[in-house]
Each structure stands twice: as C-alpha cells, then as structure tokens.
Amino acid sequence: MPIPTYYTTDVLQLTPEWLQQRGKSALLLDLDNTLLPRDTQQFSADVLAWVQQMKDACIKICLVSNNWHHRAQSAADELECALVAKAIKPLPPAFLMALRRLGVLRRDAVVVGDQFFTDCLGAALLGMTGVMVLPLAEHDLPHTLFLRNLERFVMGDRRPQPLGPPGWRLYSQR
C-alpha cells in the first residue's frame, strides 16, 4: 500500500459517501494545518459545515494532535468531538487510543493530516488508510519545516488529486 494511501487538496474532498463506499465510519483528524491554520483560533465556515456533515452521516470523529496546548482542547470542544492530544505521532499509541474512544477498529477508520512523517506514517504503521492533504498555511514551526523538506523528497512528483471511486488510487505503487 502506498504512503499516503490518498493525497488530495483538503479535508473538504472527503465526503460521507466516499467514506461509506469504502466501509469507513470514523475519521482520525489532525488539527494544525489540516482543519485549522497553524496560527489561528477560528475554523472556516466550510470546515465547520464539513464536520457537521460528517456527524449527520454518523461518521465518528476524533482529533489526534501532537499539540499539547489549550488550543487542541478548545478546538475539540468547539467541534464537539473526541481528542487525543500530546499524541507523539507517528507512534501508534495515540491512534489506538483514538480508535478505542470511538469504539471502532483500524479497518473502520481513516487518518487524515497534512504531514507525511506524522499522520500518514502513523496510519501506515497500523495498516490504516491515510489521506494526506495540503497544509492550510505555509508558515510552521522550524522542526515541521525541516520535515516538510524531507517530505518533498519522499513524495517526489506526486501531486494532490480529487478523490476517486472505490478501488481507485491516486498513483501506482512503485
């Protein structure tokens, strides 16, 4: 399975139908630069509507964030979803905790995030579907910028694509 399994522009590309067609009932979502630009406290109206759309379709949501500041808890409270903070991604324990909190199995969930070496690698370590999205902001912490440079090397010429029908992959396995 390629890492990430899918690569698309943003979380709004994921729909309840897309998830359900693949037998998925849960999302393990990164927070910073995936749902919320790194240096802001306000979700976009589109993201808030998207989260509500997922909930209306009975898709379970847990934020899985390496963030340990109050920002992560505030975001989870605003979205009314579960949270695993201080996750130390890509290590498996936080992902496993999120699955337990949602009451789902690995095969039922999709990990979504903007970083290869945290979100997507974490999904791959557990044999889960990973969806990588473009970061919402280009500025970031120094260590994240370093990892993004490595990420560009690993990702090569792959570019984000619209999500396709079941069984479709954004790029062939190499």
C-alpha positions in Angstrom: 0.0 0.0 0.0 1.5 3.4 -0.9 2.0 6.0 1.8 -0.2 8.0 1.9 -3.0 5.9 0.5 -4.6 9.0 -0.9 -3.3 12.6 -1.5 -5.8 15.4 -2.0 -6.1 19.1 -1.5 -8.1 19.4 1.7 -10.5 17.7 4.0 -13.5 19.0 2.1 -12.7 16.5 -0.6 -13.7 13.7 1.8 -17.5 13.1 1.8 -19.6 10.7 3.9 -20.4 8.8 0.7 -16.7 8.4 -0.2 -16.0 7.0 3.3 -19.1 4.8 3.4 -18.3 3.3 0.0 -15.0 2.1 1.5 -16.6 0.8 4.7 -15.3 3.6 6.8 -17.2 5.0 9.8 -14.6 7.1 11.5 -12.1 9.9 11.0 -8.9 10.4 13.0 -8.1 14.0 12.1 -5.0 16.1 12.6 -5.8 19.6 13.8 -3.0 22.1 13.0 -2.8 23.0 9.3 -5.3 20.2 8.5 -8.5 21.6 10.0 -7.2 24.9 11.4 -4.4 27.1 10.0 -1.5 26.9 12.4 -1.7 30.4 13.9 -5.4 31.0 14.0 -8.1 30.1 16.5 -11.1 30.2 14.1 -12.3 27.4 11.9 -13.5 28.3 8.5 -17.3 28.1 7.9 -16.6 25.4 5.3 -14.7 23.2 7.8 -17.5 23.7 10.4 -20.1 22.7 7.9 -18.0 19.7 6.8 -17.7 18.4 10.3 -21.4 18.8 10.8 -22.0 16.9 7.5 -19.8 14.0 8.8 -21.7 13.9 12.1 -25.1 14.0 10.4 -23.9 10.9 8.4 -22.9 9.2 11.7 -19.2 9.4 10.9 -17.3 9.4 14.2 -14.5 11.9 14.6 -11.5 12.1 16.9 -8.8 14.8 16.7 -5.4 13.3 17.1 -2.9 16.1 17.6 0.7 16.4 18.7 -0.4 19.8 20.1 -0.4 19.9 23.9 -1.6 23.5 24.3 -5.2 24.6 25.3 -5.8 25.2 21.6 -6.3 21.4 21.0 -8.9 21.1 23.7 -10.7 24.3 22.7 -10.9 23.0 19.1 -12.3 19.6 20.2 -14.8 21.4 22.4 -15.9 23.7 19.6 -16.3 20.7 17.1 -17.9 18.6 19.8 -15.6 15.6 19.1 -13.1 13.4 20.9 -9.5 14.4 21.3 -6.2 12.7 21.8 -3.6 15.4 22.5 0.1 15.1 23.0 -0.1 12.2 20.5 3.6 11.8 19.7 2.6 10.9 16.1 3.6 8.8 14.2 3.8 6.4 17.2 0.8 4.0 17.3 -0.5 4.5 20.9 -2.4 7.7 20.3 -4.1 6.3 17.2 -5.0 3.2 19.1 -6.4 5.3 21.9 -8.5 7.3 19.4 -9.9 4.1 18.0 -10.9 2.9 21.4 -12.5 6.2 22.2 -14.6 6.0 19.1 -15.3 2.3 19.5 -14.1 1.3 16.0 -11.5 -1.0 14.5 -8.5 0.1 12.4 -10.2 -1.0 9.2 -13.2 1.3 10.0 -11.1 4.5 10.3 -9.2 6.9 8.0 -6.3 9.0 9.3 -6.3 12.5 7.7 -3.5 15.0 8.1 -1.1 17.4 6.4 2.2 15.7 7.2 3.7 12.6 5.8 6.0 11.8 8.7 3.4 12.1 11.4 -0.1 11.5 10.1 0.5 9.3 7.1 3.3 7.3 8.5 1.3 6.7 11.7 -1.6 5.4 9.6 0.8 3.1 7.7 2.4 1.7 10.8 -1.1 0.4 11.8 -2.1 -0.7 8.4 -4.8 2.0 8.2 -5.9 4.2 5.3 -4.1 7.5 5.2 -5.3 10.6 3.4 -2.7 13.4 3.1 -3.9 17.0 2.5 -2.1 20.1 1.7 -1.3 22.3 4.7 -3.6 25.2 5.3 -0.7 27.6 5.9 2.9 27.7 4.7 4.4 29.0 7.8 5.1 26.5 10.5 7.4 25.5 13.4 11.1 25.0 12.4 11.1 21.3 13.0 7.9 20.9 10.9 9.5 22.9 8.1 12.5 20.6 8.2 10.2 17.6 7.9 8.4 19.2 5.0 11.6 19.4 3.1 12.1 15.6 3.7 8.5 15.1 2.8 9.0 16.7 -0.6 11.9 14.3 -1.3 9.8 11.3 -0.3 6.6 12.4 -2.2 8.6 13.1 -5.3 6.4 14.2 -8.2 3.1 13.1 -6.6 0.5 15.9 -6.6 -2.8 16.2 -4.8 -5.7 14.8 -6.8 -9.5 14.7 -6.4 -10.7 11.5 -4.6 -12.0 8.9 -6.9 -14.3 5.9 -6.8 -13.7 2.8 -4.6 -10.6 0.9 -5.6 -9.0 3.9 -7.3 -5.5 5.0 -6.2 -4.0 8.4 -6.9 -0.8 6.9 -8.1 0.5 3.4 -8.8 2.6 1.5 -6.3 6.3 1.7 -7.1 
